[in-house]
Amino acid sequence: MITGFGPRDLREAGTGHDARFNPHHVPGAGGRGQGAEALDPYASTFPGFKILAREDYGADDMGPAGTIKLATIEFNGAILQVIDSPIPHAFELIPSMSLFVDCDSEDELTRVFATLSEGGEVMMPLDNYGFSQRFGWCRDRFGLSWRINLP
């Protein structure tokens, strides 16, 4: 059971990766059929990203075969759940969630932001907004909102 999250330096977790992940609440991402497609770019963007478990819908299930019924991932020390919802609704991805990532260098910040915003939407371009060295907010091509920060 997850009771909460806070800043975590991944070097302490033994991953060798410098970015820190600070979700503001226990997140779960759900959309309509793009869950599996989203996992690959996230895994290539963040070293240490792991798929801990994955169950896909089968031919006789309520969702399209091959889409994610439930996946459990570990993302920089946090446990997240991913689903492809078979239920029609008015949104593509569960709304009201964004992930906050602190980066340790300008190069890392630029790389992560460019990767996540490609094909998506930049809501706040990388800049100094006064609360950190540089910050950017984007929505990736799958609809997930990301706040990328250089403290």
N, C-alpha and C positions, 0 to 999 in steps of 0.2 A: 504494500500500500504506500502511496506517495502522500506525504503530509504537507509538503511545501518545497520551494526551491529558493536558492540564493546564489550569489556569485560563487563560482567554483573555478579554481585555477586548474586546468587540465594537466599541467605538468605534474601536479601532485597525484593525479589519478594514473600517471604512468603512460599517458598516450603520446607524450612528446609534442603535442599540438598546443599552440599558445592561445587560441580564442577561448573566451569564456562565454557561457550561455546562461542567460538569466530570464527564464520565463516568469511572467507575472502571476500565473495561475496554472493549475494542472491542465495542460493542453491535450486536445485530441483533434485531429484533422479529419474531416470527412467531406467527401465530394461525390461526384457522379462519374465514376469510371476512369479517373486519371490517377488514382493512388499509386499503382504499380509504375506508371510512367514517371511520376514525381520522385520516387525513391532513388533512382539512378543518379540524377543530377545532384541531389542532396548528398548522397554518399561520396560523389567525386569532389564536392565543394568542401566538405567538412571531414577531415581525417578523424577516425574514431567513430564514425557513424556506423551503427550495426543494426541489422535486422535480426531481432532475437527470436521472433516467431512470426509465421505468416500462414493464414488459411484463406484460400481463394474459394469463391463460389464455384460449385460444380454444375453440371448440365441440368440437374433436377432441383437446384436451389432457386430462391426468389430473386437473386441477382444474376446478371450476365456471367456466364462461365468465364473463369480466368480473371475476373475482377476481385479486388480484395474484400473478403468478408471481415477479416480483422488481422491487422499486422501490429506487432509490438516492436518498437524500435528504441534503441538507445542513442541519444543525441547529446554528445558532450556531457555525459553523466546523468541526463534526465531521461526518464522513461515516457514515451509518447505512444499513443495509439492512432492508427490510421485505418479508415474504412472507406469503401466505395458504397454509398447508400443506394439501394435499389428503389427507394421510395421517392416518387416525384415530389419536388418542392420548388419554391420560387428562387432558390439560390444555388450556385454551383459549388460553393465550399461553405462549411459551417461559418457563419459570420462572427464578428466580434472577438477575433483572436489575432495577436501578432506575436512574433518571436523576437526577442531582443538579444543581440550578439555583440559582446565587447571584443574588439580585436586588439592585438598588441603592437601592430605596426601599420603605417600608412599603406604599404604594399599589400598587406593582408586585407585591410579594409577595402581598398580599391578592387582587388581581385574578387572578393566575396560579393561586394555590391554589384559589380559588373555581371557576374555569373547569375545572381539571383534576379536581377532586373531585366536581363535579356529576354525579350519576348513578352515582358510584363508591363508594369506601369511604375514610373518613378513618381512618388508622391512628394518627396522632399529630396532634392539632389544633394549629393555629398557637399557639405559646407560646414563652416564654423557658425553654429547658431547661438553660441555663448554659453552653453551648458557642458560642452566637451570640446576636444580639439577638432574633431570632424564627426559628422553624423549624417546618415541618409536613411530614408524610409522608402521602401518599394513593395510592390505586390508582384510576386513571381508569375510565370505564365500559367501556373496551376491555381492561382487565386489566393495563395498564402501570403500574408503580410509579414514583412521583415523590417526591423529597425536595426541598422548596422552602425556601430559606434566605435570611436577611438577616444577613450576617456582622457 
